[in-house]
């Protein structure tokens, strides 16, 4: 068996092309969600933060600096991505549940 044929079978058997496409789409979706959070959601939240700089919002407890602004951004990103994945998975993987008797 030739190298190229074996390589094509490997790609097909392990569905590498589909995985690569999913990774690229996931990366683009992540950039989209990041923009949604940074450019739409956080400016509204920043009204309630002194100086309006939510990325730099820090709670200083003596020598400890808790950077809650960047954490809030990451948490919102995660929640939006998790919600989108849940909705897509629910729609695509809709299986009939066995009825209870």
Backbone as JSON Lines, residues from 0, in Angstrom:
{"i":0,"aa":"X","n":[0.86,-1.17,0.0],"ca":[0.0,0.0,0.0],"c":[0.91,1.23,0.0]}
{"i":1,"aa":"X","n":[0.58,2.18,-0.87],"ca":[1.39,3.39,-0.97],"c":[1.2,4.29,0.23]}
{"i":2,"aa":"X","n":[2.2,5.11,0.45],"ca":[2.17,6.04,1.58],"c":[0.97,6.97,1.52]}
{"i":3,"aa":"X","n":[0.69,7.54,0.35],"ca":[-0.41,8.51,0.23],"c":[-1.77,7.85,0.47]}
{"i":4,"aa":"X","n":[-1.92,6.63,-0.03],"ca":[-3.17,5.92,0.17],"c":[-3.37,5.6,1.66]}
{"i":5,"aa":"X","n":[-2.3,5.17,2.3],"ca":[-2.36,4.89,3.74],"c":[-2.67,6.15,4.54]}
{"i":6,"aa":"X","n":[-2.07,7.27,4.11],"ca":[-2.31,8.55,4.78],"c":[-3.77,8.97,4.61]}
{"i":7,"aa":"X","n":[-4.33,8.82,3.4],"ca":[-5.73,9.16,3.16],"c":[-6.66,8.28,4.0]}
{"i":8,"aa":"X","n":[-6.34,7.02,4.13],"ca":[-7.15,6.13,4.96],"c":[-7.09,6.55,6.43]}
{"i":9,"aa":"X","n":[-5.92,6.96,6.89],"ca":[-5.76,7.45,8.25],"c":[-6.65,8.67,8.48]}
{"i":10,"aa":"X","n":[-6.6,9.63,7.56],"ca":[-7.41,10.83,7.68],"c":[-8.9,10.5,7.7]}
{"i":11,"aa":"X","n":[-9.28,9.55,6.86],"ca":[-10.68,9.16,6.76],"c":[-11.12,8.38,8.0]}
{"i":12,"aa":"X","n":[-10.32,7.43,8.42],"ca":[-10.69,6.56,9.54],"c":[-10.86,7.35,10.84]}
{"i":13,"aa":"X","n":[-9.98,8.28,11.09],"ca":[-10.03,9.03,12.34],"c":[-10.73,10.38,12.21]}
{"i":14,"aa":"X","n":[-11.32,10.62,11.05],"ca":[-12.1,11.83,10.79],"c":[-11.32,13.11,11.13]}
{"i":15,"aa":"X","n":[-10.08,13.15,10.7],"ca":[-9.18,14.27,10.98],"c":[-9.65,15.54,10.28]}
{"i":16,"aa":"X","n":[-10.16,15.42,9.07],"ca":[-10.61,16.61,8.33],"c":[-11.78,17.27,9.06]}
{"i":17,"aa":"X","n":[-12.73,16.49,9.52],"ca":[-13.86,17.04,10.28],"c":[-13.41,17.7,11.56]}
{"i":18,"aa":"X","n":[-12.44,17.08,12.22],"ca":[-11.9,17.66,13.45],"c":[-11.21,19.0,13.16]}
{"i":19,"aa":"X","n":[-10.46,19.06,12.08],"ca":[-9.78,20.3,11.71],"c":[-10.79,21.4,11.4]}
{"i":20,"aa":"X","n":[-11.84,21.05,10.68],"ca":[-12.88,22.04,10.35],"c":[-13.57,22.51,11.63]}
{"i":21,"aa":"X","n":[-13.87,21.61,12.53],"ca":[-14.51,21.98,13.8],"c":[-13.59,22.9,14.62]}
{"i":22,"aa":"X","n":[-12.3,22.62,14.61],"ca":[-11.34,23.46,15.33],"c":[-11.32,24.87,14.76]}
{"i":23,"aa":"X","n":[-11.29,24.99,13.44],"ca":[-11.26,26.3,12.78],"c":[-12.54,27.08,13.08]}
{"i":24,"aa":"X","n":[-13.68,26.42,12.97],"ca":[-14.96,27.08,13.27],"c":[-15.03,27.46,14.74]}
{"i":25,"aa":"X","n":[-14.55,26.6,15.61],"ca":[-14.53,26.91,17.04],"c":[-13.66,28.11,17.35]}
{"i":26,"aa":"X","n":[-12.55,28.21,16.68],"ca":[-11.66,29.36,16.87],"c":[-12.33,30.65,16.41]}
{"i":27,"aa":"X","n":[-13.0,30.6,15.27],"ca":[-13.71,31.78,14.77],"c":[-14.87,32.15,15.69]}
{"i":28,"aa":"X","n":[-15.57,31.15,16.2],"ca":[-16.68,31.41,17.13],"c":[-16.16,32.03,18.42]}
{"i":29,"aa":"X","n":[-15.01,31.58,18.87],"ca":[-14.42,32.14,20.08],"c":[-14.08,33.62,19.88]}
{"i":30,"aa":"X","n":[-13.52,33.96,18.72],"ca":[-13.22,35.36,18.41],"c":[-14.5,36.19,18.36]}
{"i":31,"aa":"X","n":[-15.56,35.62,17.81],"ca":[-16.84,36.32,17.74],"c":[-17.41,36.57,19.13]}
{"i":32,"aa":"X","n":[-17.37,35.57,19.98],"ca":[-17.87,35.72,21.34],"c":[-17.02,36.72,22.12]}
{"i":33,"aa":"X","n":[-15.7,36.67,21.93],"ca":[-14.81,37.62,22.6],"c":[-15.17,39.05,22.2]}
{"i":34,"aa":"X","n":[-15.45,39.27,20.93],"ca":[-15.85,40.6,20.47],"c":[-17.2,41.0,21.06]}
{"i":35,"aa":"X","n":[-18.14,40.06,21.12],"ca":[-19.44,40.34,21.72],"c":[-19.28,40.8,23.17]}
{"i":36,"aa":"X","n":[-18.47,40.08,23.91],"ca":[-18.27,40.43,25.32],"c":[-17.54,41.76,25.46]}
{"i":37,"aa":"X","n":[-16.42,41.91,24.73],"ca":[-15.59,43.12,24.88],"c":[-16.25,44.37,24.31]}
{"i":38,"aa":"X","n":[-16.97,44.25,23.21],"ca":[-17.47,45.43,22.49],"c":[-18.93,45.75,22.76]}
{"i":39,"aa":"X","n":[-19.7,44.79,23.25],"ca":[-21.13,45.04,23.46],"c":[-21.53,44.89,24.93]}
{"i":40,"aa":"X","n":[-21.2,43.76,25.54],"ca":[-21.65,43.51,26.9],"c":[-20.87,44.32,27.94]}
{"i":41,"aa":"X","n":[-19.56,44.27,27.87],"ca":[-18.75,44.92,28.89],"c":[-18.85,46.45,28.88]}
{"i":42,"aa":"X","n":[-19.03,47.12,27.75],"ca":[-19.25,48.57,27.84],"c":[-20.48,48.94,28.67]}
{"i":43,"aa":"X","n":[-21.51,48.11,28.62],"ca":[-22.69,48.36,29.44],"c":[-22.35,48.15,30.91]}
{"i":44,"aa":"X","n":[-21.62,47.08,31.21],"ca":[-21.22,46.8,32.59],"c":[-20.24,47.86,33.1]}
{"i":45,"aa":"X","n":[-19.4,48.38,32.21],"ca":[-18.37,49.34,32.63],"c":[-18.97,50.65,33.15]}
{"i":46,"aa":"X","n":[-20.23,50.92,32.85],"ca":[-20.89,52.11,33.39],"c":[-20.91,52.05,34.91]}
{"i":47,"aa":"X","n":[-20.99,50.83,35.46],"ca":[-21.07,50.66,36.9],"c":[-19.69,50.51,37.57]}
{"i":48,"aa":"X","n":[-18.63,50.52,36.76],"ca":[-17.28,50.38,37.28],"c":[-16.61,51.75,37.28]}
{"i":49,"aa":"X","n":[-15.99,52.15,38.38],"ca":[-15.32,53.45,38.42],"c":[-14.31,53.58,37.28]}
{"i":50,"aa":"X","n":[-14.29,54.72,36.64],"ca":[-13.41,55.05,35.52],"c":[-13.74,54.26,34.25]}
{"i":51,"aa":"X","n":[-14.7,53.35,34.3],"ca":[-15.15,52.63,33.11],"c":[-14.13,51.68,32.52]}
{"i":52,"aa":"X","n":[-13.07,51.37,33.23],"ca":[-12.04,50.47,32.71],"c":[-12.2,49.09,33.33]}
{"i":53,"aa":"X","n":[-13.11,48.31,32.78],"ca":[-13.44,47.02,33.35],"c":[-12.3,46.01,33.24]}
{"i":54,"aa":"X","n":[-11.49,46.09,32.18],"ca":[-10.36,45.16,32.04],"c":[-9.36,45.35,33.18]}
{"i":55,"aa":"X","n":[-9.23,46.57,33.65],"ca":[-8.24,46.88,34.68],"c":[-8.85,46.93,36.07]}
{"i":56,"aa":"X","n":[-10.11,46.53,36.22],"ca":[-10.76,46.56,37.54],"c":[-10.05,45.59,38.48]}
{"i":57,"aa":"X","n":[-9.57,46.13,39.59],"ca":[-8.79,45.35,40.54],"c":[-9.3,45.62,41.95]}
{"i":58,"aa":"X","n":[-9.39,44.57,42.73],"ca":[-9.7,44.7,44.14],"c":[-8.4,44.51,44.9]}
{"i":59,"aa":"X","n":[-7.93,45.55,45.55],"ca":[-6.66,45.51,46.26],"c":[-6.9,45.14,47.72]}
{"i":60,"aa":"X","n":[-6.36,44.03,48.16],"ca":[-6.46,43.58,49.54],"c":[-5.04,43.49,50.1]}
{"i":61,"aa":"X","n":[-4.54,44.62,50.57],"ca":[-3.16,44.67,51.04],"c":[-2.22,44.41,49.89]}
{"i":62,"aa":"X","n":[-1.33,43.44,50.01],"ca":[-0.39,43.16,48.91],"c":[-1.0,42.32,47.78]}
{"i":63,"aa":"X","n":[-2.22,41.86,47.97],"ca":[-2.87,40.99,46.98],"c":[-3.77,41.81,46.08]}
{"i":64,"aa":"X","n":[-3.58,41.65,44.77],"ca":[-4.42,42.33,43.78],"c":[-5.27,41.3,43.06]}
{"i":65,"aa":"X","n":[-6.58,41.39,43.24],"ca":[-7.51,40.48,42.58],"c":[-8.04,41.19,41.34]}
{"i":66,"aa":"X","n":[-7.67,40.66,40.17],"ca":[-8.06,41.28,38.89],"c":[-9.41,40.74,38.46]}
{"i":67,"aa":"X","n":[-10.46,41.23,39.07],"ca":[-11.79,40.7,38.82],"c":[-12.35,41.15,37.48]}
{"i":68,"aa":"X","n":[-11.85,42.21,36.9],"ca":[-12.34,42.68,35.6],"c":[-12.05,41.7,34.49]}
{"i":69,"aa":"X","n":[-10.8,41.24,34.4],"ca":[-10.46,40.28,33.34],"c":[-11.11,38.93,33.61]}
{"i":70,"aa":"X","n":[-11.26,38.58,34.89],"ca":[-11.95,37.33,35.23],"c":[-13.41,37.38,34.82]}
{"i":71,"aa":"X","n":[-14.06,38.52,35.04],"ca":[-15.46,38.69,34.66],"c":[-15.62,38.53,33.15]}
{"i":72,"aa":"X","n":[-14.7,39.1,32.39],"ca":[-14.74,38.96,30.94],"c":[-14.6,37.5,30.52]}
{"i":73,"aa":"X","n":[-13.64,36.79,31.11],"ca":[-13.44,35.38,30.78],"c":[-14.65,34.54,31.18]}
{"i":74,"aa":"X","n":[-15.25,34.86,32.32],"ca":[-16.42,34.11,32.77],"c":[-17.61,34.32,31.84]}
{"i":75,"aa":"X","n":[-17.81,35.55,31.38],"ca":[-18.9,35.82,30.44],"c":[-18.64,35.12,29.12]}
{"i":76,"aa":"X","n":[-17.39,35.16,28.63],"ca":[-17.04,34.42,27.41],"c":[-17.38,32.95,27.54]}
{"i":77,"aa":"X","n":[-16.97,32.35,28.66],"ca":[-17.22,30.94,28.89],"c":[-18.71,30.63,28.9]}
{"i":78,"aa":"X","n":[-19.49,31.43,29.61],"ca":[-20.93,31.19,29.7],"c":[-21.61,31.28,28.34]}
{"i":79,"aa":"X","n":[-21.22,32.27,27.54],"ca":[-21.82,32.4,26.21],"c":[-21.45,31.22,25.33]}
{"i":80,"aa":"X","n":[-20.17,30.82,25.33],"ca":[-19.75,29.68,24.52],"c":[-20.44,28.41,24.99]}
{"i":81,"aa":"X","n":[-20.52,28.2,26.31],"ca":[-21.18,27.0,26.83],"c":[-22.66,26.98,26.45]}
{"i":82,"aa":"X","n":[-23.32,28.13,26.49],"ca":[-24.73,28.21,26.1],"c":[-24.92,27.88,24.62]}
{"i":83,"aa":"X","n":[-24.07,28.43,23.78],"ca":[-24.16,28.16,22.34],"c":[-23.91,26.68,22.06]}
{"i":84,"aa":"X","n":[-22.89,26.1,22.69],"ca":[-22.59,24.67,22.49],"c":[-23.76,23.82,22.97]}
{"i":85,"aa":"X","n":[-24.35,24.18,24.1],"ca":[-25.5,23.43,24.61],"c":[-26.67,23.47,23.63]}
{"i":86,"aa":"X","n":[-26.97,24.67,23.11],"ca":[-28.1,24.81,22.19],"c":[-27.85,24.02,20.91]}
{"i":87,"aa":"X","n":[-26.65,24.15,20.36],"ca":[-26.32,23.43,19.12],"c":[-26.37,21.92,19.36]}
{"i":88,"aa":"X","n":[-25.77,21.46,20.44],"ca":[-25.77,20.03,20.74],"c":[-27.18,19.51,20.94]}
{"i":89,"aa":"X","n":[-28.01,20.29,21.61],"ca":[-29.38,19.87,21.86],"c":[-30.15,19.73,20.55]}
{"i":90,"aa":"X","n":[-29.94,20.66,19.63],"ca":[-30.63,20.61,18.34],"c":[-30.1,19.5,17.44]}
{"i":91,"aa":"X","n":[-28.77,19.35,17.39],"ca":[-28.17,18.37,16.48],"c":[-28.27,16.94,17.0]}
{"i":92,"aa":"X","n":[-28.22,16.79,18.29],"ca":[-28.2,15.45,18.85],"c":[-29.54,15.07,19.46]}
{"i":93,"aa":"X","n":[-30.58,15.61,18.89],"ca":[-31.92,15.36,19.42],"c":[-32.24,13.88,19.23]}
{"i":94,"aa":"X","n":[-32.36,13.2,20.33],"ca":[-32.72,11.79,20.31],"c":[-34.01,11.62,21.09]}
{"i":95,"aa":"X","n":[-34.81,10.72,20.62],"ca":[-36.06,10.48,21.34],"c":[-35.74,9.73,22.63]}
{"i":96,"aa":"X","n":[-36.23,10.26,23.7],"ca":[-36.03,9.62,24.99],"c":[-37.09,8.53,25.16]}
{"i":97,"aa":"X","n":[-36.72,7.42,25.76],"ca":[-37.75,6.39,25.96],"c":[-38.83,6.89,26.9]}
{"i":98,"aa":"X","n":[-40.05,6.61,26.57],"ca":[-41.16,7.08,27.38],"c":[-41.28,6.23,28.64]}
{"i":99,"aa":"X","n":[-41.65,6.9,29.71],"ca":[-41.83,6.2,30.99],"c":[-43.24,5.61,31.03]}
{"i":100,"aa":"X","n":[-43.36,4.42,31.55],"ca":[-44.67,3.79,31.63],"c":[-45.18,3.81,33.03]}
